[in-house]
Amino acid sequence: MIFSLLIALAGFTASAQDFQRSYNLGPGGSVNVRNISGDVIVNGYEGQAIIVTAIKSGRDRDKVNIEDRSTGNTVDVRVDYPDRCEDCEVEVKFEVKVPSRIAYKFNSFSSVSGDVSVTGVSGELSAKTVSGNTTVNNVSGSVNATSVSGNTRVGKVAGTVSAKSTSGNVEVEIVSLDGAGAMEFTSVSGDVQVKLPGNPDAEVKLSSMSGRLKTDFPLTIEESKYGTGRKANGRLGNGSRNLKISTISGDVSLLRM
C-alpha cells in the first residue's frame, strides 16, 4: 500500500512539472516565452531569479518538447512540435516568475491558442495571443498588448500603453503617464475604453464607424455628414504625445480615472 502510494506521488510530481529552470538576468536583459497551445501566466515576485515552469497535458504530451534557446543576457523558452503533428492533442501551460524590482525587455510573452496574463513586472512588455485573452496588470514601463480573437485588458499601468484586438473589447487603465511615446487603442469588432489620469498631454483622435463616442475631456464629438460614423479630435494640455482610439463596430470611451 505504501509502495503504491509512493509510486503514485512520484508520477504526480513528474507530470506536475515537465520543465523548470532559473535564470539570473541583469537589468535590461531580454525575456521571451512563446507557446502554441496553452496559457502563459507571468507574475512578479520578491526574488532575484527568473523562474520558468512548463506543464504539459493531453494525449500526445510526450511528442512535444520544451526548447530552451537562452544565451547570455537573454531568456528564450518555447514549445517545439514535431513536423507532423496536425492532430496532436497537447497543451502546455507556462508559469513564469519575474523579479518585480528589476526592469527587463519582455520581447514576447505569447500564445497562438491560449490566454496570456502578466502581473506585477517592470520594463518593456509585449504580450499577445491569437485565440485567447490578453491581460496585463500592475506594470511599470511600456506595454504593447494584443489579441486577435479575444479581449485585451490592461489595468493599473504606470507608463505608456498600446492595446489592440481584432474581434474583442479593449479596456485600458493608466494610473500615470510617463515618457512621450504615442499610444494607440483599437478594435475592429468590439468596444474600446481607456481611462487616463486627470490632465494628460496629448493630441487626441477618437473614431467609431458604427458606435457611440463618450469622453470626460473637452473634445467636441462630430457626426459624419455622409453615412455613419463619429469622431472627435483635439489637443489636451501641451499635446506632447499622439493618442488614437478607434473601432469599426463598437463604442469608444475616453474617461478620467
VENRASUL-V142523 format. One record per pair of residues at least 12 apart in sequence whose ideal C-beta (glycine too) atoms are under 10 Angstrom apart, sorted by the first residue. I is the first residue (numbers start at 0). GAP is how many residues later the second one is. If there is no record, write none. Layout:
BEGIN
I_GAP ; I_GAP
END
This chain:
BEGIN
14_40 ; 14_41 ; 14_42 ; 14_46 ; 15_37 ; 15_39 ; 16_36 ; 16_37 ; 16_38 ; 16_39 ; 16_78 ; 17_35 ; 17_36 ; 17_37 ; 17_38 ; 17_39 ; 17_43 ; 17_44 ; 17_46 ; 17_47 ; 17_48 ; 17_74 ; 17_75 ; 18_33 ; 18_34 ; 18_35 ; 18_36 ; 18_37 ; 18_46 ; 18_47 ; 18_48 ; 18_49 ; 18_58 ; 18_60 ; 18_73 ; 18_75 ; 19_31 ; 19_32 ; 19_33 ; 19_34 ; 19_35 ; 19_46 ; 19_75 ; 20_28 ; 20_29 ; 20_30 ; 20_31 ; 20_32 ; 20_33 ; 20_45 ; 20_47 ; 20_49 ; 20_54 ; 20_56 ; 21_25 ; 21_26 ; 21_27 ; 21_28 ; 21_29 ; 21_30 ; 21_31 ; 21_53 ; 21_75 ; 22_26 ; 22_27 ; 22_28 ; 22_29 ; 22_45 ; 22_47 ; 22_50 ; 22_51 ; 22_52 ; 22_54 ; 22_75 ; 23_24 ; 23_25 ; 23_26 ; 23_75 ; 24_23 ; 24_24 ; 24_25 ; 24_45 ; 24_47 ; 24_48 ; 24_49 ; 24_50 ; 24_73 ; 24_74 ; 24_77 ; 24_79 ; 25_46 ; 25_47 ; 25_76 ; 25_78 ; 26_46 ; 26_72 ; 26_74 ; 26_75 ; 26_76 ; 26_77 ; 26_78 ; 26_95 ; 26_96 ; 27_45 ; 27_74 ; 27_75 ; 27_76 ; 27_77 ; 27_95 ; 27_96 ; 28_21 ; 28_43 ; 28_44 ; 28_45 ; 28_46 ; 28_73 ; 28_74 ; 28_75 ; 28_76 ; 28_77 ; 28_94 ; 29_40 ; 29_41 ; 29_42 ; 29_43 ; 29_44 ; 29_45 ; 29_46 ; 29_74 ; 29_75 ; 29_76 ; 29_77 ; 29_78 ; 29_93 ; 29_94 ; 30_19 ; 30_21 ; 30_39 ; 30_42 ; 30_43 ; 30_44 ; 30_45 ; 30_46 ; 30_65 ; 30_67 ; 30_73 ; 30_74 ; 30_75 ; 30_76 ; 30_77 ; 30_78 ; 30_90 ; 30_92 ; 30_94 ; 31_37 ; 31_38 ; 31_42 ; 31_43 ; 31_44 ; 31_45 ; 31_46 ; 31_73 ; 31_74 ; 31_75 ; 31_76 ; 31_77 ; 31_78 ; 31_94 ; 32_17 ; 32_19 ; 32_21 ; 32_42 ; 32_43 ; 32_44 ; 32_45 ; 32_46 ; 32_61 ; 32_62 ; 32_63 ; 32_73 ; 32_74 ; 32_75 ; 32_76 ; 32_77 ; 32_78 ; 32_83 ; 33_33 ; 33_35 ; 33_42 ; 33_43 ; 33_44 ; 33_45 ; 33_60 ; 33_73 ; 33_74 ; 33_75 ; 33_76 ; 33_77 ; 33_78 ; 33_94 ; 34_19 ; 34_31 ; 34_42 ; 34_43 ; 34_44 ; 34_56 ; 34_57 ; 34_58 ; 34_59 ; 34_74 ; 34_75 ; 34_76 ; 34_77 ; 34_78 ; 34_79 ; 34_81 ; 34_94 ; 34_97 ; 35_28 ; 35_42 ; 35_43 ; 35_44 ; 35_45 ; 35_49 ; 35_52 ; 35_54 ; 35_55 ; 35_56 ; 35_74 ; 35_75 ; 35_76 ; 35_77 ; 35_78 ; 35_94 ; 36_21 ; 36_27 ; 36_42 ; 36_44 ; 36_51 ; 36_52 ; 36_53 ; 36_54 ; 36_55 ; 36_56 ; 36_74 ; 36_75 ; 36_76 ; 36_77 ; 36_94 ; 37_16 ; 37_17 ; 37_18 ; 37_19 ; 37_20 ; 37_26 ; 37_41 ; 37_52 ; 37_53 ; 37_54 ; 37_55 ; 37_56 ; 37_73 ; 37_74 ; 37_75 ; 37_76 ; 37_77 ; 37_94 ; 38_16 ; 38_52 ; 38_53 ; 38_54 ; 38_55 ; 38_56 ; 38_72 ; 38_74 ; 38_75 ; 38_76 ; 38_77 ; 38_78 ; 38_90 ; 38_93 ; 38_94 ; 39_14 ; 39_52 ; 39_53 ; 39_54 ; 39_55 ; 39_56 ; 39_68 ; 39_69 ; 39_70 ; 39_71 ; 39_74 ; 39_75 ; 39_76 ; 39_77 ; 39_78 ; 39_87 ; 39_88 ; 39_89 ; 39_92 ; 39_94 ; 40_12 ; 40_52 ; 40_53 ; 40_54 ; 40_55 ; 40_56 ; 40_68 ; 40_73 ; 40_74 ; 40_75 ; 40_76 ; 40_77 ; 40_78 ; 40_94 ; 41_52 ; 41_53 ; 41_54 ; 41_55 ; 41_56 ; 41_64 ; 41_67 ; 41_74 ; 41_75 ; 41_76 ; 41_77 ; 41_78 ; 41_79 ; 41_83 ; 41_85 ; 41_94 ; 41_97 ; 42_52 ; 42_53 ; 42_54 ; 42_55 ; 42_57 ; 42_74 ; 42_75 ; 42_76 ; 42_77 ; 42_78 ; 42_94 ; 42_95 ; 43_52 ; 43_53 ; 43_54 ; 43_55 ; 43_56 ; 43_57 ; 43_58 ; 43_74 ; 43_75 ; 43_76 ; 43_77 ; 43_78 ; 43_94 ; 43_95 ; 43_96 ; 44_52 ; 44_53 ; 44_54 ; 44_55 ; 44_56 ; 44_75 ; 44_76 ; 45_53 ; 45_54 ; 45_55 ; 45_74 ; 46_50 ; 46_51 ; 46_52 ; 46_53 ; 46_54 ; 46_55 ; 47_51 ; 47_53 ; 47_54 ; 48_48 ; 48_49 ; 48_50 ; 49_20 ; 49_25 ; 49_27 ; 49_46 ; 49_47 ; 49_48 ; 49_49 ; 49_52 ; 49_54 ; 50_44 ; 50_45 ; 50_46 ; 50_47 ; 50_48 ; 51_14 ; 51_16 ; 51_18 ; 51_23 ; 51_25 ; 51_42 ; 51_43 ; 51_44 ; 51_45 ; 51_46 ; 52_13 ; 52_24 ; 52_40 ; 52_41 ; 52_42 ; 52_43 ; 52_44 ; 53_12 ; 53_14 ; 53_23 ; 53_24 ; 53_25 ; 53_38 ; 53_39 ; 53_40 ; 53_41 ; 53_42 ; 54_36 ; 54_37 ; 54_38 ; 54_39 ; 54_40 ; 55_23 ; 55_34 ; 55_35 ; 55_36 ; 55_37 ; 56_32 ; 56_33 ; 56_34 ; 56_35 ; 56_36 ; 57_30 ; 57_31 ; 57_32 ; 57_33 ; 57_34 ; 58_28 ; 58_29 ; 58_30 ; 58_31 ; 59_21 ; 59_22 ; 59_25 ; 59_27 ; 59_28 ; 59_29 ; 59_30 ; 60_27 ; 60_28 ; 60_29 ; 60_30 ; 60_31 ; 61_28 ; 62_17 ; 62_18 ; 62_19 ; 62_21 ; 62_22 ; 62_25 ; 62_26 ; 62_27 ; 63_15 ; 63_16 ; 63_17 ; 63_18 ; 63_21 ; 63_24 ; 63_26 ; 63_27 ; 63_28 ; 64_13 ; 64_14 ; 64_15 ; 64_16 ; 64_17 ; 64_27 ; 65_12 ; 65_13 ; 65_14 ; 65_26 ; 65_28 ; 66_12 ; 66_13 ; 72_31 ; 72_32 ; 73_31 ; 73_33 ; 74_21 ; 74_23 ; 74_29 ; 74_31 ; 74_32 ; 75_31 ; 75_32 ; 76_17 ; 76_19 ; 77_14 ; 77_16 ; 77_30 ; 77_32 ; 78_12 ; 78_13 ; 78_15 ; 78_32 ; 78_33 ; 90_20 ; 90_22 ; 90_23 ; 91_19 ; 91_22 ; 92_18 ; 92_21 ; 93_15 ; 93_17 ; 93_20 ; 93_22 ; 95_13 ; 95_22 ; 95_25 ; 96_23 ; 96_24 ; 97_20 ; 97_21 ; 97_22 ; 97_23 ; 97_24 ; 97_25 ; 98_22 ; 98_23 ; 99_19 ; 99_20 ; 99_21 ; 99_22 ; 99_38 ; 99_39 ; 99_40 ; 100_20 ; 100_21 ; 100_39 ; 101_19 ; 101_20 ; 101_21 ; 102_18 ; 102_19 ; 102_20 ; 102_21 ; 102_37 ; 102_38 ; 103_17 ; 103_18 ; 103_19 ; 103_20 ; 103_21 ; 103_37 ; 104_18 ; 104_19 ; 104_20 ; 104_21 ; 104_36 ; 104_37 ; 105_12 ; 105_15 ; 105_16 ; 105_17 ; 105_18 ; 105_19 ; 105_20 ; 105_21 ; 105_33 ; 105_35 ; 105_36 ; 105_37 ; 105_38 ; 106_17 ; 106_18 ; 106_19 ; 107_17 ; 107_18 ; 107_19 ; 107_20 ; 108_12 ; 108_16 ; 108_17 ; 108_18 ; 108_19 ; 108_20 ; 108_25 ; 108_27 ; 108_36 ; 109_16 ; 109_17 ; 109_18 ; 109_19 ; 109_20 ; 109_24 ; 109_36 ; 110_16 ; 110_17 ; 110_18 ; 110_19 ; 110_20 ; 110_21 ; 110_23 ; 110_36 ; 111_16 ; 111_17 ; 111_18 ; 111_19 ; 111_20 ; 111_36 ; 112_16 ; 112_17 ; 112_18 ; 112_19 ; 112_36 ; 113_15 ; 113_16 ; 113_17 ; 113_18 ; 113_19 ; 113_36 ; 114_14 ; 114_16 ; 114_17 ; 114_18 ; 114_19 ; 114_20 ; 114_32 ; 114_35 ; 114_36 ; 115_12 ; 115_13 ; 115_16 ; 115_17 ; 115_18 ; 115_19 ; 115_20 ; 115_29 ; 115_30 ; 115_31 ; 115_34 ; 115_36 ; 116_12 ; 116_15 ; 116_16 ; 116_17 ; 116_18 ; 116_19 ; 116_20 ; 116_36 ; 117_16 ; 117_17 ; 117_18 ; 117_19 ; 117_20 ; 117_21 ; 117_25 ; 117_27 ; 117_36 ; 118_16 ; 118_17 ; 118_18 ; 118_19 ; 118_20 ; 118_36 ; 118_37 ; 119_17 ; 119_18 ; 119_19 ; 119_20 ; 119_36 ; 120_15 ; 120_16 ; 120_17 ; 120_18 ; 120_19 ; 120_20 ; 120_22 ; 121_16 ; 121_17 ; 121_18 ; 121_19 ; 121_36 ; 121_37 ; 122_16 ; 122_17 ; 122_18 ; 122_19 ; 122_20 ; 122_36 ; 123_17 ; 123_18 ; 123_19 ; 123_20 ; 123_35 ; 123_36 ; 124_14 ; 124_15 ; 124_16 ; 124_17 ; 124_18 ; 124_19 ; 124_20 ; 124_29 ; 124_32 ; 124_34 ; 124_36 ; 125_16 ; 125_17 ; 125_18 ; 125_19 ; 125_20 ; 125_36 ; 126_12 ; 126_16 ; 126_17 ; 126_18 ; 126_19 ; 126_20 ; 126_25 ; 126_27 ; 126_36 ; 127_16 ; 127_17 ; 127_18 ; 127_19 ; 127_20 ; 127_24 ; 127_36 ; 128_16 ; 128_17 ; 128_18 ; 128_19 ; 128_20 ; 128_21 ; 128_23 ; 129_16 ; 129_17 ; 129_18 ; 129_19 ; 129_20 ; 129_36 ; 130_16 ; 130_17 ; 130_18 ; 130_19 ; 130_36 ; 131_15 ; 131_16 ; 131_17 ; 131_18 ; 131_19 ; 131_36 ; 132_14 ; 132_16 ; 132_17 ; 132_18 ; 132_19 ; 132_20 ; 132_32 ; 132_35 ; 132_36 ; 133_12 ; 133_13 ; 133_14 ; 133_16 ; 133_17 ; 133_18 ; 133_19 ; 133_20 ; 133_29 ; 133_30 ; 133_31 ; 133_34 ; 133_36 ; 134_12 ; 134_15 ; 134_16 ; 134_17 ; 134_18 ; 134_19 ; 134_20 ; 134_36 ; 135_16 ; 135_17 ; 135_18 ; 135_19 ; 135_20 ; 135_21 ; 135_25 ; 135_27 ; 135_36 ; 136_16 ; 136_17 ; 136_18 ; 136_19 ; 136_20 ; 136_36 ; 137_17 ; 137_18 ; 137_19 ; 137_20 ; 137_37 ; 138_15 ; 138_16 ; 138_17 ; 138_18 ; 138_19 ; 138_20 ; 138_22 ; 139_16 ; 139_17 ; 139_18 ; 139_19 ; 139_35 ; 139_36 ; 139_38 ; 140_16 ; 140_17 ; 140_18 ; 140_19 ; 140_20 ; 140_37 ; 140_38 ; 141_15 ; 141_17 ; 141_18 ; 141_19 ; 141_20 ; 141_36 ; 141_37 ; 141_39 ; 141_41 ; 142_14 ; 142_15 ; 142_16 ; 142_17 ; 142_18 ; 142_19 ; 142_20 ; 142_29 ; 142_31 ; 142_40 ; 143_16 ; 143_17 ; 143_18 ; 143_19 ; 143_20 ; 143_40 ; 144_12 ; 144_16 ; 144_17 ; 144_18 ; 144_19 ; 144_20 ; 144_25 ; 144_27 ; 144_40 ; 145_16 ; 145_17 ; 145_18 ; 145_19 ; 145_20 ; 145_24 ; 145_40 ; 146_16 ; 146_17 ; 146_18 ; 146_19 ; 146_20 ; 146_21 ; 146_22 ; 146_23 ; 146_40 ; 146_43 ; 147_16 ; 147_17 ; 147_18 ; 147_19 ; 147_20 ; 147_40 ; 148_16 ; 148_17 ; 148_18 ; 148_19 ; 148_40 ; 149_15 ; 149_16 ; 149_17 ; 149_18 ; 149_19 ; 149_40 ; 150_14 ; 150_16 ; 150_17 ; 150_18 ; 150_19 ; 150_20 ; 150_36 ; 150_39 ; 150_40 ; 151_12 ; 151_13 ; 151_14 ; 151_16 ; 151_17 ; 151_18 ; 151_19 ; 151_20 ; 151_33 ; 151_34 ; 151_35 ; 151_38 ; 151_40 ; 152_12 ; 152_15 ; 152_16 ; 152_17 ; 152_18 ; 152_19 ; 152_20 ; 152_40 ; 153_16 ; 153_17 ; 153_18 ; 153_19 ; 153_20 ; 153_31 ; 153_40 ; 154_16 ; 154_17 ; 154_18 ; 154_19 ; 154_20 ; 154_40 ; 155_17 ; 155_18 ; 155_19 ; 155_20 ; 155_101 ; 156_15 ; 156_16 ; 156_17 ; 156_18 ; 156_19 ; 156_20 ; 156_21 ; 157_16 ; 157_17 ; 157_18 ; 157_19 ; 157_20 ; 157_39 ; 158_15 ; 158_16 ; 158_17 ; 158_18 ; 158_19 ; 158_20 ; 158_22 ; 158_24 ; 159_14 ; 159_17 ; 159_18 ; 159_19 ; 159_20 ; 159_21 ; 159_22 ; 159_23 ; 159_81 ; 160_12 ; 160_13 ; 160_16 ; 160_20 ; 160_22 ; 160_23 ; 160_24 ; 160_33 ; 160_35 ; 161_19 ; 161_20 ; 161_21 ; 161_22 ; 161_23 ; 161_24 ; 161_82 ; 162_20 ; 162_21 ; 162_22 ; 162_23 ; 162_24 ; 162_29 ; 162_31 ; 162_82 ; 163_20 ; 163_21 ; 163_22 ; 163_23 ; 163_24 ; 163_28 ; 164_20 ; 164_21 ; 164_22 ; 164_23 ; 164_24 ; 164_25 ; 164_26 ; 164_27 ; 164_82 ; 164_85 ; 165_20 ; 165_21 ; 165_22 ; 165_23 ; 165_24 ; 165_82 ; 166_20 ; 166_21 ; 166_22 ; 166_23 ; 166_82 ; 167_19 ; 167_20 ; 167_21 ; 167_22 ; 167_23 ; 167_82 ; 168_18 ; 168_20 ; 168_21 ; 168_22 ; 168_23 ; 168_24 ; 168_78 ; 168_81 ; 168_82 ; 169_15 ; 169_16 ; 169_17 ; 169_20 ; 169_21 ; 169_22 ; 169_23 ; 169_24 ; 169_75 ; 169_77 ; 169_80 ; 169_82 ; 170_14 ; 170_19 ; 170_20 ; 170_21 ; 170_22 ; 170_23 ; 170_24 ; 170_82 ; 171_13 ; 171_20 ; 171_21 ; 171_22 ; 171_23 ; 171_24 ; 171_73 ; 172_20 ; 172_21 ; 172_22 ; 172_23 ; 172_24 ; 172_82 ; 172_84 ; 173_20 ; 173_21 ; 173_22 ; 173_23 ; 173_26 ; 173_83 ; 174_20 ; 174_21 ; 174_22 ; 174_82 ; 175_20 ; 175_21 ; 175_81 ; 176_19 ; 176_20 ; 176_22 ; 176_23 ; 176_24 ; 176_25 ; 176_63 ; 176_64 ; 176_66 ; 178_61 ; 178_62 ; 179_21 ; 179_22 ; 179_60 ; 179_61 ; 179_62 ; 180_59 ; 180_60 ; 180_61 ; 181_20 ; 181_21 ; 181_59 ; 181_60 ; 181_61 ; 181_62 ; 182_13 ; 182_17 ; 182_19 ; 182_21 ; 182_58 ; 182_59 ; 182_60 ; 182_61 ; 182_62 ; 183_21 ; 183_58 ; 183_59 ; 183_60 ; 183_61 ; 183_62 ; 184_21 ; 184_58 ; 184_59 ; 184_60 ; 184_61 ; 184_62 ; 184_67 ; 184_69 ; 185_21 ; 185_58 ; 185_59 ; 185_60 ; 185_61 ; 185_62 ; 185_66 ; 186_21 ; 186_24 ; 186_58 ; 186_59 ; 186_60 ; 186_61 ; 186_62 ; 186_63 ; 186_64 ; 186_65 ; 187_21 ; 187_58 ; 187_59 ; 187_60 ; 187_61 ; 187_62 ; 188_21 ; 188_58 ; 188_59 ; 188_60 ; 188_61 ; 189_21 ; 189_57 ; 189_58 ; 189_59 ; 189_60 ; 189_61 ; 190_17 ; 190_20 ; 190_21 ; 190_56 ; 190_58 ; 190_59 ; 190_60 ; 190_61 ; 190_62 ; 191_14 ; 191_16 ; 191_19 ; 191_53 ; 191_54 ; 191_55 ; 191_58 ; 191_59 ; 191_60 ; 191_61 ; 191_62 ; 192_21 ; 192_52 ; 192_57 ; 192_58 ; 192_59 ; 192_60 ; 192_61 ; 192_62 ; 193_12 ; 193_21 ; 193_49 ; 193_51 ; 193_58 ; 193_59 ; 193_60 ; 193_61 ; 194_21 ; 194_58 ; 194_59 ; 194_60 ; 194_61 ; 194_62 ; 195_20 ; 195_21 ; 195_40 ; 195_47 ; 195_58 ; 195_59 ; 195_60 ; 195_61 ; 196_59 ; 196_60 ; 197_18 ; 197_19 ; 197_58 ; 197_59 ; 198_18 ; 198_37 ; 198_38 ; 198_57 ; 199_17 ; 199_36 ; 199_37 ; 199_39 ; 199_40 ; 199_41 ; 199_43 ; 199_54 ; 199_56 ; 200_34 ; 200_35 ; 200_36 ; 200_37 ; 200_38 ; 200_39 ; 200_40 ; 200_42 ; 201_15 ; 201_32 ; 201_33 ; 201_34 ; 201_35 ; 201_36 ; 201_37 ; 201_38 ; 201_39 ; 201_40 ; 201_41 ; 201_42 ; 201_52 ; 202_30 ; 202_31 ; 202_32 ; 202_33 ; 202_34 ; 202_35 ; 202_36 ; 202_37 ; 202_38 ; 202_39 ; 202_40 ; 202_41 ; 203_13 ; 203_15 ; 203_28 ; 203_29 ; 203_30 ; 203_31 ; 203_32 ; 203_35 ; 203_37 ; 203_38 ; 203_39 ; 203_40 ; 203_41 ; 203_50 ; 204_14 ; 204_26 ; 204_27 ; 204_28 ; 204_29 ; 204_37 ; 204_38 ; 204_39 ; 204_40 ; 204_41 ; 205_13 ; 205_15 ; 205_16 ; 205_24 ; 205_25 ; 205_26 ; 205_27 ; 205_28 ; 205_37 ; 205_38 ; 205_39 ; 205_40 ; 205_41 ; 205_46 ; 205_47 ; 205_48 ; 206_15 ; 206_17 ; 206_22 ; 206_23 ; 206_24 ; 206_25 ; 206_26 ; 206_37 ; 206_38 ; 206_39 ; 206_40 ; 206_41 ; 206_45 ; 207_13 ; 207_20 ; 207_21 ; 207_22 ; 207_23 ; 207_24 ; 207_37 ; 207_38 ; 207_39 ; 207_40 ; 207_41 ; 207_42 ; 207_43 ; 207_44 ; 208_15 ; 208_18 ; 208_19 ; 208_20 ; 208_21 ; 208_22 ; 208_37 ; 208_38 ; 208_39 ; 208_40 ; 208_41 ; 209_17 ; 209_18 ; 209_19 ; 209_20 ; 209_37 ; 209_38 ; 209_39 ; 209_40 ; 209_41 ; 210_17 ; 210_18 ; 210_19 ; 210_36 ; 210_37 ; 210_38 ; 210_39 ; 210_40 ; 210_41 ; 210_42 ; 211_18 ; 211_38 ; 211_39 ; 211_40 ; 211_41 ; 212_16 ; 212_17 ; 212_18 ; 212_19 ; 212_32 ; 212_34 ; 212_38 ; 212_39 ; 212_40 ; 212_41 ; 213_18 ; 213_37 ; 213_38 ; 213_39 ; 213_40 ; 213_41 ; 214_17 ; 214_19 ; 214_30 ; 214_37 ; 214_38 ; 214_39 ; 214_40 ; 214_41 ; 215_37 ; 215_38 ; 215_39 ; 215_40 ; 215_41 ; 216_15 ; 216_17 ; 216_19 ; 216_37 ; 216_38 ; 216_39 ; 217_16 ; 217_17 ; 217_18 ; 218_12 ; 218_13 ; 218_14 ; 218_15 ; 218_16 ; 218_17 ; 218_35 ; 219_12 ; 219_13 ; 219_14 ; 220_12 ; 220_31 ; 228_19 ; 229_21 ; 229_22 ; 230_15 ; 230_21 ; 231_13 ; 231_20 ; 231_22 ; 235_18
END
